[in-house]
C-alpha cells in the first residue's frame, strides 16, 4: 500500500524534474539568439570593433564578409554569389561594383538580383525552394540610417532550410564607421 508520504515524494520529484527540463529548454531558446556589443574601449584595447572607411559601402562590404564567412558549409560547392543590390540603400551604382569584386575575389560568378530574377535565369528551383549552385545575400530590413548610425539585418540564403541572418549596428566615430552590435543571429 502506498502511503501519503510516498505520493508526495514522487510528486515533488516529478515537479523538480519538470522545472529542470523547463530551465534547459528556456536556456536553449535564449542561447540561439546571441547579442554581441562592442564599445570604443573594446576597439582601443583589442580591436574587437574595427573601424571602417567613411562610406556606407564599406559598412555593407564588412557585413557581406561577416555573413558570407558565417556557416561556411552553405558556401560549399557554389558557383555564384547573388546580391539583391536594390536592398542595399544609400550606395551608388559605382559603389555596388564592390559586390562584384567581392564575388570575384571568392572565385565565384557575380549575379545581381533577387529570387524573382534568379528564378527567371534558371538559378532558383521553385520545386525544391533552393538556389542551384549559389547563395543570395541581401539586406532584409534597415532599422536606422540617419548618417551617424546604420542598423540593418542581412541574410544569406541557399534554400528554405539553408539560410542565416543577423542584425548589425554601426555608428560613426570621428567620421569612420565602427561596429557596435551584432544581434538576432538566426539559422534555418
Long-range contacts (C-beta under 8 A, 24 or more apart in sequence): 32-186, 33-183, 33-184, 33-185, 33-186, 34-182, 34-183, 34-185, 35-181, 35-182, 35-183, 35-184, 36-181, 36-182, 36-183, 37-180, 37-181, 38-178, 38-179, 38-180, 38-181, 39-180, 40-173, 40-178, 43-178, 49-178, 49-179, 49-180, 50-178, 50-179, 51-173, 51-176, 51-177, 51-178, 52-170, 52-176, 52-177, 52-178, 52-179, 53-176, 53-177, 54-172, 54-175, 54-176, 54-177, 55-91, 55-95, 56-90, 56-91, 56-95, 56-150, 57-91, 57-95, 57-96, 57-98, 58-177, 59-150, 59-170, 59-177, 60-88, 60-91, 60-98, 60-139, 61-98, 61-99, 61-102, 62-170, 62-177, 62-179, 63-152, 63-154, 63-168, 64-99, 64-102, 64-137, 64-154, 65-102, 66-154, 66-166, 66-168, 66-182, 67-137, 67-154, 67-155, 67-156, 67-164, 67-165, 67-166, 68-102, 68-106, 68-135, 68-137, 68-156, 70-156, 70-164, 70-166, 71-156, 71-164, 71-187, 74-135, 74-156, 74-158, 74-162, 74-164, 75-106, 75-135, 77-133, 78-108, 78-133, 78-134, 78-135, 78-158, 79-108, 79-109, 79-133, 79-134, 80-108, 80-109, 80-110, 80-111, 80-123, 80-133, 80-134, 80-135, 81-106, 81-108, 81-109, 81-110, 81-111, 81-134, 81-135, 81-137, 82-111, 82-112, 82-113, 82-114, 82-118, 82-123, 82-131, 82-134, 82-135, 82-136, 82-137, 83-110, 83-111, 83-112, 83-136, 83-137, 83-138, 84-112, 84-113, 84-114, 84-136, 84-137, 84-138, 84-139, 85-112, 86-114, 87-114, 87-138, 87-139, 87-140, 88-139, 89-139, 89-142, 89-145, 90-145, 108-134, 109-134, 114-138, 128-159, 129-159, 129-160, 130-158, 130-159, 130-160, 130-162, 131-157, 131-158, 131-159, 134-158, 140-165, 143-167, 144-169, 147-172, 148-172, 150-177, 151-181, 153-184, 160-188, 161-188, 162-188, 163-187, 163-188, 164-188
